[in-house]
Amino acid sequence: MAKNEAKVKEKKPKTTEEIYTKIYGMIEEAKSNSSTWAEKANDFYNLRMRNKKPKNFPFPGCSNLRLPTIETYLRKAKSSLLALFTNVKPRMMVIPQGGQDLQNANNVEKFLDWIVDVKIKLLNKLIITTDTMLQHGVGIMKVIWRMEENQYKEKIDIKDLSVEEVTALFDPNIPDEALLQFAIKKFNVDTSETVMAENIENITKAIAELRNGETKVEVSLKDEIYNCADVVPCDPTYVYVPTDGGIDIQDLAWIAHEYFERYDCLKYKAENDVIDKSALEDVDYFAGLDLQDEKNVNFTKDMREGIERINNPSNMVRVIDMYCYYDLDGDKVNEKCHFLLAPDFSVILKKQRLENDSQKFPFVRFATEIMDNRWFSARGYPEHLEDMSKEIDAQHNQKLDSQTIRNAPIFTFRSGIVNPKLVKFIPGQGIPVPGTTPLNDAIQIMNNNNPGIEFSYEREELMLKTTIQEYLGQMDYSVQSMINKRQPRTLGEVQMQSQAANMVFSLDAAMYAQSLTEVFTQILELCQQYMPERIYTLVVGQDGVQPLNISRDEIQGKYHIYCRGNDINSNPQLRAQKAFARVQVLLNPQTMQIGVVTPMNAFEVLKNYLQSDGELAWQAMITPPQPPPPPAPPIKLAMDDLEDGEKAQVLQRMGIQPDIRGRQLKSQSITQEKSVEQESKKVDNLTKIVDAIGGLDESEEGEIGGNEELGG
């Protein structure tokens, strides 16, 4: 019996305190193991932002500048990567799988563009994530389903209603359903799926109270502010994973995101049963919560911006959103679970199985490079360019210090003859020398001029910038020719360098597009599970404003999503050049004459060129060609109805050479046949005449014989 009881105790699920201790211990261990990485991230942020220490070498007041080398190349890379999202529409190519309808896939493409542009407003969040990725080497996006409502009270007074409305209210022949529809229209009640049931229930109660004699009624109503997928950019220094984790988020044992959330938002979630209401009772915001962390990048950001965040003006609460494998139900099988912790109060606000049908951890990782299957292996641009940026700054500062020294030269003077306090490089100054002492013997400027030193500094900077250009794959058109250092590069050199840079950058663009594809995939998977029953809206496509009417059932199924943007079609200049080249190749007299390019093909070519050039009013510039008229029905000619000359013309057009001799013989035979036929007709006619005369004679003889009988 004791053994059985022990087994039963082992199967019991752990208490909330035990769960919190275990999972928060995992997070604290990951923080400790990655603290050095976080400190390095802070150092590289200082390097990018050009935060510098005082410098007094080689002399006080020497040059202490930091050029924006890292920021320049980072901004170039950021704009090039974001072009994959901004410069191509539709942004994703949706390919149906398993016999899905292709038209539904096209609607899904428009739907995803509308979601990220109108609802999520993904551009700003993607800019933050891309900048974070280029800074730290890793950028994280969290894809969630967000719901937000606005609750308000509507006061209904009988005195504010018109006579017709009051009459209808107390008319027993008008049902409550009709009054309900009227009230929804009059007070503009939101009938979205998430709030419709509660709003209808409250309005129905208010109508019943008014019909029972109440003169004033207060109705509690809700408006749906947001009910859609959303994307949250995450600071990688606040995203914790096991230090032995790889680059694939779905293969991690757990992942956690630490952030601050307003206490009012947590309270609203508790009222709507999103988090545990009883656990929130132990949570409150600290009025003196210090949001600054001297060991973190955020503290450096506060110092750069000149602010302090020590009084918690927004009533923030520190929370940790954690996704991990855990055995919640005590069946000794670890399932994917979702926890929401309040570490300052040691409570769990939410614990449940992972609610997404896809069973994916809702995070997407962006990286600047892939060197190994290690989470912290990627390097950001400041780490890549650290040595070269410092060397460029050193060369530039040395050049300025050299110019300063030459503009304020050092004097050698004879002690006791010249007062050293008077030796200053001031225009118009005179230095008195006593007696007949030779001037050259009394004071002389040291010769520290080096004519080639300026060029040596510039040459060193040029070599460093050229190395950066080849290293990152970002063109720097200010770099001069490697053959003749004093002249700009030729067109051929620029084109060759641009091709080499594109080869390097294309790999970065492919990795970025893959992560962006995963973001869109998770957005679609959430919409398949949680979106409203039907959405009707207007979207902007290549052919102007188009209606989009799509339901949740129509987007169900398996789809493969691919990012359309790449390092070529996302560049508007290259796209316009290629479109113009297509116009020149296709719209030439030869292709038009031989029929390879039809008028409709020419219209599509011009349309593509105008759209690639970014022209929005292309419809006012070109018009689709009218379809050609249908061919006339063929005329059927009866050869018997034609004369000989007409028959000869028809045969010649058909390519048949006329047989003159045969036609003569045939004509003679026809003439003979007609003459014989005419002779036979004449004989027949004479025979008929003779027969007719013989018949008359017989009738006359018969009449004479009859008369003789009557006379006898």
DONUNU-796978 format. One line per 2 residues: their letters; for each residue x, y, z of C-alpha. Coordinates in steps of 0.001 Angstrom, whole numbers, always signed. Layout:
% residues N
a) X:Y:Z; ...
***
This chain:
% residues 712
ma) +0:+0:+0; +2814:+2398:+785
kn) +4417:+1881:-2632; +1111:+2543:-4409
ea) +583:+5734:-2412; +4064:+6876:-3343
kv) +3336:+6328:-7024; +116:+8307:-6749
ke) +1971:+11203:-5128; +4514:+11246:-7940
kk) +1756:+11686:-10537; +247:+14704:-8813
pk) +959:+17973:-10627; +3355:+20346:-8938
tt) +2178:+23393:-7059; +2398:+26868:-8507
ee) +5315:+27762:-6209; +7282:+24733:-7363
iy) +6603:+25534:-11014; +7683:+29147:-10545
tk) +10870:+28166:-8747; +11868:+25753:-11488
iy) +11159:+27834:-14584; +12427:+31113:-13109
gm) +15583:+29316:-12061; +16094:+28343:-15700
ie) +15778:+31988:-16730; +18181:+33241:-14055
ea) +20741:+30622:-15052; +20490:+31692:-18705
ks) +20913:+35350:-17671; +24046:+34532:-15706
ns) +25551:+32402:-18457; +24998:+35092:-21115
st) +26008:+38132:-19038; +29328:+38496:-20864
wa) +27517:+38559:-24199; +25207:+41292:-22856
ek) +28193:+43377:-21724; +29816:+43017:-25146
an) +26540:+44094:-26748; +26677:+47255:-24635
df) +30265:+47941:-25707; +29417:+47563:-29380
yn) +26412:+49852:-28946; +28763:+52497:-27521
lr) +31020:+51985:-30517; +28170:+52500:-32966
mr) +26839:+55582:-31160; +30392:+57022:-31033
nk) +30363:+57442:-27270; +34008:+58293:-26504
kp) +36343:+58870:-23607; +38517:+61989:-23140
kn) +41787:+61955:-25077; +44957:+63930:-24267
fp) +47504:+62214:-26489; +49629:+63330:-28289
fp) +48856:+66716:-26715; +45988:+68272:-24725
gc) +43192:+69369:-26992; +44129:+66925:-29732
sn) +41560:+65623:-32181; +39117:+63114:-30666
lr) +36588:+62455:-33421; +34729:+59283:-34297
lp) +33434:+59116:-37832; +30009:+57513:-38450
ti) +31587:+54635:-40391; +29549:+51891:-38733
et) +26330:+53895:-38881; +26831:+54658:-42578
yl) +27130:+51040:-43656; +24460:+49910:-41213
rk) +21949:+52373:-42644; +22777:+51231:-46181
ak) +22215:+47597:-45257; +19014:+48426:-43377
ss) +17463:+50251:-46324; +18502:+47495:-48741
ll) +16989:+44762:-46572; +13772:+46656:-45907
al) +13363:+47124:-49657; +12504:+43412:-49804
ft) +9365:+44301:-47846; +8489:+47782:-49092
nv) +9286:+47708:-52822; +7455:+44553:-53920
kp) +3712:+43836:-53911; +2186:+41445:-53216
rm) +4979:+40794:-50774; +4454:+37061:-50511
mv) +3775:+34385:-53095; +1211:+31940:-51690
ip) +1235:+28507:-53318; -1668:+26200:-52392
qg) -964:+22608:-51429; -3198:+19565:-51405
gq) -5621:+20599:-54137; -6409:+24059:-52774
dl) -7970:+26650:-55067; -5496:+28988:-56759
qn) -7964:+31890:-56565; -8092:+31498:-52781
an) -4304:+31650:-52718; -4389:+34944:-54638
nv) -6911:+36302:-52139; -4643:+35199:-49291
ek) -1805:+37246:-50829; -3990:+40371:-50849
fl) -5276:+39563:-47356; -1761:+39284:-45905
dw) -741:+42608:-47464; -3835:+44261:-46005
iv) -3167:+42744:-42566; +444:+43922:-42322
dv) -236:+47388:-43791; -3549:+48377:-42216
ki) -3872:+46337:-39018; -382:+45401:-37831
kl) +1472:+48361:-39399; +4470:+46097:-39755
ln) +6870:+48576:-41352; +7896:+50451:-38185
kl) +8225:+47215:-36221; +10282:+45671:-38987
ii) +12569:+48711:-39025; +13204:+48273:-35286
tt) +13890:+44555:-35662; +16186:+45077:-38658
dt) +18156:+47767:-36838; +18464:+45513:-33787
ml) +19608:+42627:-35975; +22328:+44705:-37632
qh) +23410:+46063:-34244; +23555:+42837:-32206
gv) +23636:+40235:-34972; +20249:+38869:-33876
gi) +16753:+40358:-34052; +13635:+38753:-32609
mk) +9961:+39177:-33515; +7089:+37746:-31499
vi) +3869:+36956:-33406; +747:+36991:-31228
wr) -2998:+37420:-31458; -4010:+40655:-29762
me) -7477:+41712:-28674; -8389:+45157:-27394
en) -11773:+46556:-26429; -13133:+49902:-25322
qy) -15914:+49852:-22752; -18251:+52818:-22377
ke) -21728:+53630:-21090; -24587:+54990:-23173
ki) -27368:+56900:-21385; -30866:+56633:-22862
di) -33465:+59167:-21742; -37104:+59088:-22867
kd) -37018:+62861:-23211; -34274:+62634:-25847
ls) -36358:+60359:-28086; -38695:+61649:-30770
ve) -42456:+61164:-30647; -42292:+58456:-33313
ev) -39576:+56605:-31394; -41514:+56744:-28122
ta) -44681:+55583:-29891; -42820:+52644:-31412
lf) -41258:+51819:-28059; -44617:+51328:-26336
dp) -46414:+49821:-29327; -47187:+46180:-28404
ni) -47386:+45239:-32085; -43701:+46051:-32627
pd) -41506:+43152:-31438; -38367:+43553:-29391
ea) -36242:+42367:-32326; -37312:+45363:-34422
ll) -36520:+47748:-31574; -33179:+46020:-31115
qf) -32217:+46598:-34753; -33331:+50219:-34486
ai) -31262:+50777:-31318; -28167:+49215:-32886
kk) -28435:+51587:-35831; -29294:+54662:-33756
fn) -26500:+54296:-31189; -23977:+52844:-33663
vd) -23444:+49730:-31589; -20458:+47576:-32531
ts) -21609:+44174:-33798; -18197:+42564:-34131
et) -17968:+38929:-33134; -16070:+39525:-29901
vm) -18522:+42082:-28437; -21783:+41466:-30297
ae) -23327:+38993:-27844; -22705:+41181:-24796
ni) -23859:+44370:-26527; -27087:+42753:-27752
en) -27795:+41361:-24296; -27351:+44751:-22611
it) -29461:+46589:-25213; -32221:+43992:-24905
ka) -32294:+44524:-21135; -32436:+48290:-21618
ia) -35392:+47977:-24031; -37216:+45772:-21533
el) -36632:+48297:-18736; -37915:+51166:-20877
rn) -41027:+49213:-21792; -41594:+48488:-18118
ge) -41777:+52185:-17275; -38195:+53333:-16728
tk) -37493:+56810:-18089; -33698:+56728:-17892
ve) -31493:+53740:-18608; -27709:+53370:-18660
vs) -26331:+50737:-21034; -22829:+49292:-20841
lk) -21435:+48757:-24351; -18129:+47712:-25878
de) -16289:+48599:-29071; -13778:+46259:-30628
iy) -10574:+48253:-31032; -8320:+45464:-32242
nc) -8846:+41788:-32976; -6071:+40612:-35229
ad) -2594:+39173:-35332; +157:+41461:-34111
vv) +3934:+41511:-34165; +6107:+42656:-31254
pc) +9785:+43526:-31834; +11893:+42096:-29008
dp) +15224:+43328:-27705; +17584:+40315:-27984
ty) +19248:+41291:-24706; +15880:+40625:-23034
vy) +15223:+37334:-24837; +16575:+34368:-22898
vp) +17290:+30921:-24296; +19431:+27991:-23138
td) +23052:+28837:-23849; +23425:+25535:-25691
gg) +20500:+26376:-27990; +20726:+26419:-31768
id) +19494:+28921:-34329; +16109:+27237:-34920
iq) +13630:+28557:-32370; +11314:+25570:-32769
dl) +14137:+23243:-31655; +14816:+25133:-28417
aw) +13907:+23609:-25069; +12472:+26946:-23958
ia) +12486:+30639:-24804; +11502:+33611:-22642
he) +10918:+37296:-23297; +11190:+39869:-20519
yf) +9377:+43162:-20925; +7351:+45776:-19054
er) +3572:+46018:-19269; +1207:+48547:-17767
yd) -668:+47428:-14693; -3958:+48552:-16264
cl) -3395:+46159:-19174; -2782:+43263:-16800
ky) -5920:+44165:-14888; -7944:+44232:-18111
ka) -6604:+40807:-19071; -7566:+39438:-15666
en) -11123:+40746:-16024; -11390:+38946:-19382
dv) -9924:+35696:-17985; -6767:+35941:-20068
id) -4596:+35709:-16944; -5274:+34442:-13435
ks) -7318:+37015:-11525; -6378:+35602:-8125
al) -2665:+35779:-8957; -2986:+39415:-10018
ed) -4225:+40292:-6532; -663:+39788:-5290
vd) +744:+42078:-7996; +1043:+45848:-7838
yf) +3238:+48367:-9533; +6140:+50000:-7736
ag) +6004:+53768:-7768; +9766:+53838:-7360
ld) +10596:+51061:-9810; +13972:+51765:-11387
lq) +13771:+50819:-15048; +17466:+51517:-15564
de) +20085:+48790:-15580; +23692:+49934:-15573
kn) +24858:+46639:-17092; +22433:+46786:-19989
vn) +22201:+48550:-23322; +19086:+50401:-22171
ft) +21095:+52296:-19563; +23477:+53442:-22304
kd) +20483:+54529:-24369; +19151:+56557:-21427
mr) +22514:+58238:-20989; +22739:+59085:-24688
eg) +19207:+60479:-24734; +19720:+62343:-21466
ie) +16783:+60845:-19561; +16160:+58918:-16355
ri) +13504:+56282:-15826; +13358:+55943:-12067
nn) +9825:+56938:-11051; +7824:+54469:-13183
ps) +5429:+57138:-14553; +3476:+54580:-16633
nm) +2879:+52157:-13734; +4822:+49370:-15395
vr) +5120:+45805:-14133; +8010:+43544:-15095
vi) +6700:+40342:-16707; +8347:+37372:-18419
dm) +6575:+35581:-21245; +7954:+32038:-21316
yc) +7337:+29118:-23658; +8795:+25751:-22733
yy) +8252:+22015:-22479; +6649:+21177:-19141
dl) +4467:+18528:-17544; +1521:+20528:-16241
dg) -981:+17704:-15786; +1405:+15271:-14103
dk) +1232:+12528:-16751; +5047:+12416:-17061
vn) +4848:+13741:-20628; +6267:+17185:-21329
ek) +4041:+19319:-23544; +4595:+22779:-24963
ch) +3299:+25234:-22364; +2902:+28970:-21985
fl) +3721:+30783:-18729; +3465:+34453:-17793
la) +5549:+35384:-14747; +5729:+38471:-12556
pd) +9255:+38005:-11156; +9138:+40989:-8793
fs) +6222:+39321:-6983; +7182:+35657:-7548
vi) +3809:+34730:-9023; +2611:+33007:-12184
lk) -54:+35058:-13926; -786:+32447:-16578
kq) -35:+28760:-17103; -1566:+26614:-19804
rl) -827:+24373:-22736; +346:+26198:-25846
en) -2893:+27443:-27380; -1788:+27781:-31006
ds) -2941:+25058:-33382; +425:+25149:-35124
qk) +2176:+24387:-31802; +4989:+26759:-32705
fp) +6856:+28960:-30287; +5628:+32407:-31478
fv) +9079:+33849:-32151; +11027:+34459:-35366
rf) +14791:+34962:-35414; +16521:+37369:-37802
at) +20306:+37069:-38127; +23056:+38869:-40023
ei) +25019:+35678:-40596; +24981:+31933:-39978
md) +28342:+30493:-38990; +27313:+27690:-36673
nr) +24238:+26193:-35059; +24687:+28378:-31984
wf) +22252:+31065:-30829; +24883:+33660:-29864
sa) +27252:+33095:-32809; +25958:+35862:-35098
rg) +27880:+39142:-35107; +26494:+42588:-35711
yp) +27958:+45316:-37879; +29764:+47070:-34976
eh) +31594:+43840:-34156; +32399:+43233:-37814
le) +33761:+46749:-38329; +35312:+47389:-34920
dm) +38965:+47316:-35951; +38489:+49031:-39306
sk) +36317:+51761:-37807; +38862:+52447:-35070
ei) +41680:+52514:-37624; +39808:+54973:-39843
da) +39172:+57191:-36806; +42850:+56976:-35814
qh) +44021:+57921:-39309; +41600:+60827:-39464
nq) +42585:+62119:-36020; +46282:+61857:-36890
kl) +45698:+63861:-40049; +43922:+66602:-38090
ds) +46608:+66617:-35387; +49284:+66929:-38075
qt) +47500:+69897:-39588; +47140:+71451:-36138
ir) +50850:+71098:-35470; +51757:+72626:-38835
na) +49364:+75522:-38285; +50813:+76132:-34808
pi) +54532:+75372:-35368; +57184:+74755:-32726
ft) +59986:+77360:-32381; +63566:+76899:-31335
fr) +64999:+79939:-29569; +68162:+81035:-27816
sg) +67668:+81025:-24075; +68211:+84433:-22488
iv) +67733:+86276:-25785; +64054:+85518:-26532
np) +61287:+85374:-23964; +59497:+82003:-24555
kl) +56219:+83445:-23310; +56167:+85743:-26313
vk) +56652:+82902:-28816; +53073:+82365:-29995
fi) +51822:+81665:-33490; +49758:+84864:-33768
pg) +49417:+86741:-37100; +51115:+90152:-37018
qg) +53118:+89397:-33882; +56637:+90706:-33420
ip) +59269:+88990:-31273; +61965:+91437:-30010
vp) +65585:+90285:-30234; +68189:+92457:-28338
gt) +71257:+93955:-29854; +72811:+92789:-33028
tp) +72082:+89150:-32399; +71440:+87323:-35697
ln) +67783:+86495:-36067; +68410:+82976:-37305
da) +70589:+82353:-34303; +67974:+83698:-31884
iq) +64790:+82004:-33074; +63906:+79499:-35818
im) +60867:+77438:-36796; +61374:+73683:-36769
nn) +60951:+72068:-40160; +58219:+69432:-39625
nn) +56620:+69589:-43049; +56073:+66336:-44966
pg) +54492:+66913:-48406; +53366:+63292:-48814
ie) +51803:+62823:-45414; +48349:+64025:-46488
fs) +48223:+61486:-49281; +49384:+58680:-46986
ye) +46462:+59282:-44620; +43964:+59394:-47477
re) +45437:+56264:-49028; +45110:+54356:-45764
el) +41485:+55432:-45348; +40814:+54449:-48955
ml) +42188:+50952:-48410; +40104:+50500:-45276
kt) +36899:+51666:-46961; +37571:+49369:-49905
ti) +37981:+46450:-47524; +34698:+47305:-45804
qe) +32934:+47511:-49170; +34104:+44050:-50193
yl) +33524:+42662:-46697; +29903:+43752:-46280
gq) +28730:+43847:-49886; +27617:+47486:-49654
md) +28758:+49851:-52411; +30612:+53022:-51424
ys) +30682:+55277:-54474; +32988:+57774:-52760
vq) +35862:+55285:-52904; +38357:+56231:-55623
sm) +40035:+54031:-58196; +42488:+51425:-56959
in) +44675:+52044:-60028; +44878:+55814:-59925
kr) +44277:+56915:-56356; +43637:+60517:-57352
qp) +40854:+59862:-59871; +37280:+58590:-59454
rt) +36578:+55060:-60554; +35517:+54400:-64107
lg) +32099:+53071:-65073; +33505:+49601:-65691
ev) +35172:+49507:-62273; +31973:+50603:-60565
qm) +29941:+47962:-62395; +32387:+45190:-61530
qs) +32452:+46255:-57884; +28663:+46435:-57858
qa) +28402:+42882:-59207; +30805:+41611:-56566
an) +28878:+43446:-53848; +25580:+41997:-55053
mv) +26969:+38478:-54748; +27858:+39111:-51110
fs) +24628:+40908:-50263; +22375:+38367:-51999
ld) +23095:+35826:-49244; +22147:+38343:-46540
aa) +18966:+39165:-48457; +18073:+35469:-48768
my) +18408:+34910:-45007; +16352:+38018:-44284
aq) +13637:+36927:-46742; +13467:+33501:-45098
sl) +12843:+35028:-41662; +10301:+37441:-43129
te) +8513:+34484:-44732; +8242:+32784:-41338
vf) +6651:+35940:-39879; +3972:+35922:-42587
tq) +3455:+32177:-42148; +2769:+32524:-38427
il) +442:+35473:-39087; -1567:+33349:-41533
el) -1703:+30413:-39096; -3095:+32661:-36363
cq) -5668:+34112:-38766; -6777:+30614:-39735
qy) -7501:+29982:-36056; -8766:+33265:-34618
mp) -9835:+35694:-37358; -13508:+36803:-37618
er) -15918:+34769:-39701; -15693:+37125:-42685
iy) -13725:+40230:-43636; -14770:+42668:-46349
tl) -12522:+45570:-47187; -10857:+47422:-50045
vv) -7230:+46809:-50925; -4819:+48573:-53242
gq) -3323:+46355:-55923; -1519:+46789:-59213
dg) -4816:+47507:-60949; -5948:+50116:-58418
vq) -8454:+49753:-55588; -9999:+46294:-55484
pl) -12548:+44715:-53126; -11459:+41886:-50845
ni) -14162:+39626:-49471; -12715:+36634:-47666
sr) -13915:+34294:-44926; -12106:+32214:-42358
de) -13094:+29018:-44152; -11587:+30229:-47429
iq) -8092:+30666:-45970; -8015:+27224:-44363
gk) -5613:+24678:-45769; -1914:+24295:-46300
yh) -20:+26979:-48153; +3636:+27436:-48949
iy) +4647:+31074:-48592; +7668:+32559:-50340
cr) +8989:+36112:-50161; +8840:+37744:-53587
gn) +11491:+40327:-52823; +15146:+39715:-53587
di) +18261:+41800:-54067; +17284:+42551:-57699
ns) +13538:+43225:-57876; +13561:+45192:-54609
np) +15882:+47809:-56101; +13619:+50360:-57840
ql) +16406:+51622:-60107; +17374:+48157:-61308
ra) +13721:+47237:-61726; +13073:+50343:-63828
qk) +16171:+49674:-65931; +15094:+46097:-66604
af) +11583:+47244:-67481; +12973:+49809:-69943
ar) +15213:+47143:-71462; +12156:+44936:-71983
vq) +10424:+47822:-73759; +13376:+48247:-76109
vl) +13698:+44525:-76842; +10026:+43697:-77324
ln) +8562:+46853:-78846; +10560:+47058:-82056
pq) +9287:+47013:-85660; +10535:+43489:-86357
tm) +8680:+41813:-83485; +5550:+43829:-84226
qi) +5593:+42980:-87945; +6068:+39233:-87574
gv) +3312:+39091:-84973; +5428:+37944:-82014
vt) +4176:+40940:-79981; +468:+41622:-80252
pm) -1153:+44952:-79301; -2227:+43417:-75980
na) +1341:+42249:-75338; +2580:+45769:-76062
fe) +63:+47185:-73570; +1275:+44807:-70844
vl) +4920:+45711:-71542; +4205:+49442:-71209
kn) +2100:+48828:-68116; +4955:+46902:-66494
yl) +7387:+49695:-67329; +5206:+52424:-65795
qs) +4508:+50390:-62665; +8186:+49535:-62243
dg) +8950:+53240:-62487; +6519:+53869:-59624
el) +3895:+55677:-61701; +543:+55599:-59908
aw) -1475:+57245:-62693; -464:+54736:-65371
qa) -4109:+54102:-66277; -4412:+57704:-67487
mi) -1407:+57260:-69791; -2200:+54059:-71661
tp) -5420:+52361:-72713; -5913:+48662:-73413
pq) -6249:+48025:-77160; -9638:+47143:-78529
pp) -9998:+43496:-79524; -9819:+42903:-83301
pp) -13189:+42538:-85086; -14292:+38976:-85747
pa) -13430:+37709:-89245; -16158:+37947:-91889
pp) -17992:+34681:-92540; -16682:+32860:-95621
ik) -18661:+33363:-98869; -19777:+30104:-100422
la) -19709:+30347:-104241; -21745:+28059:-106485
md) -19633:+27422:-109569; -22713:+26745:-111647
dl) -23836:+30327:-111067; -20602:+31808:-112439
ed) -19641:+32611:-115954; -16530:+31203:-117529
ge) -14497:+34356:-116899; -15544:+34449:-113233
ka) -14723:+30777:-112800; -11255:+31394:-114248
qv) -10663:+34199:-111716; -11716:+31987:-108811
lq) -9449:+29175:-109931; -6507:+31510:-110344
rm) -6932:+32884:-106772; -7074:+29332:-105509
gi) -3792:+28629:-107287; -5267:+26312:-109925
qp) -4003:+26780:-113471; -6892:+26638:-116050
di) -6955:+23682:-118546; -7752:+25518:-121795
rg) -7887:+22439:-124072; -10024:+20491:-121662
rq) -12376:+23417:-121267; -12739:+23694:-125088
lk) -13615:+20011:-125412; -15969:+20263:-122485
sq) -17582:+23349:-124002; -18037:+21585:-127353
si) -19573:+18545:-125686; -21899:+20757:-123708
tq) -22886:+22593:-126899; -23560:+19314:-128679
ek) -25579:+18034:-125766; -27608:+21221:-125722
sv) -28222:+21056:-129515; -29311:+17418:-129311
eq) -31498:+18310:-126402; -33050:+21157:-128368
es) -33682:+18885:-131390; -35296:+16291:-129176
kk) -37442:+18982:-127632; -38528:+20103:-131146
vd) -39474:+16524:-132101; -41401:+16159:-128900
nl) -43236:+19379:-129572; -44136:+18300:-133170
tk) -45334:+14956:-131876; -47562:+16699:-129394
iv) -48973:+18920:-132160; -49717:+15918:-134411
da) -51361:+14092:-131592; -53444:+17117:-130809
ig) -54593:+17452:-134451; -55473:+13748:-134650
gl) -57560:+14077:-131541; -59522:+16961:-133052
de) -60292:+14988:-136243; -61669:+12066:-134287
se) -63909:+14312:-132252; -65295:+15991:-135388
eg) -66098:+12610:-137017; -67890:+11530:-133917
ei) -70034:+14655:-133888; -71026:+14189:-137593
gg) -72078:+10570:-137012; -74214:+11577:-134089
ne) -76037:+14229:-136058; -76906:+11736:-138795
el) -78504:+9395:-136261; -80650:+12181:-134884
gg) -81786:+13197:-138325; -82850:+9644:-139292
***
